[in-house]
Amino acid sequence: QVQLQESGPGLVKPSGTLSLTCAVSGGSISSSNWWSWVRQPPGKGLEWIGEIYHSGSTNYNPSLKSRVTISVDKSKNQFSLKLSSVTAADTAVYYCARDPLANFAFDIWGQGTMVTVSS
Amino acid sequence: EIVLTQSPGTLSLSPGERATLSCRASQSVSSSYLAWYQQKPGQAPRLLIYGASSRATGIPDRFSGSGSGTDFTLTISRLEPEDFAVYYCQQYGSSPPPFTFGPGTKVDIK
């Protein structure tokens, strides 16, 4: 079965760039799914960041669009998130998730990775 | 942007009782595009319901979803000890951002 695993630095300095990768195992990233990033600040709710299809097509949350880049590496079966100019407000658990075409819901999630923005 | 409101914020119930959770949208949502998740502390959300009423793979039949338009409901027919958690609704729509979540309802033990 498909599994997702996030990886990346747990600490990022203010004004720096947050970079995370989501490795897809047990299935192909080129299957008929969109691949999303969702974040959750400590003690708060869920916020959708953006998504990518294996073709490279992307959609972003307008509230983050100017700072977000999501990319896909089919050779490594993974996709990545870059969030620039981070502040303490970007401190959160970051999840990657799968959205099967036509489901419009996230059926598989990674375990999440905590990223703290601090000097 | 479609804003989702969930009520109540906290629901205190005993095992075996019925839980009824509400999700209200600021604009009409297609029933095909409304989902519910369960999240326990330290864990990722788990998809329970998609398309407003379809149970995800492996979800017990004590979980059911209903509703249309702007009002949706998640019902847990008889609470099991493992059901005490936070529940989020989520919608997909044409207004950006395409995916939004409600603030969550916490179901705790009375």
Interface residues (C-beta under 8 A of the other chain):
Chain A: S36 G45 L46 E47 W48 N59 Y60 N61 P62 S63 Y95 N103 F104 A105 F106 D107 W109 G110 Q111 G112
Chain B: S32 Y33 A35 Y37 Q43 A44 P45 R46 L47 Y50 G51 A56 T57 Y88 Q90 Y92 P96 P97 P98 F99 T100 F101 G102 P103 G104
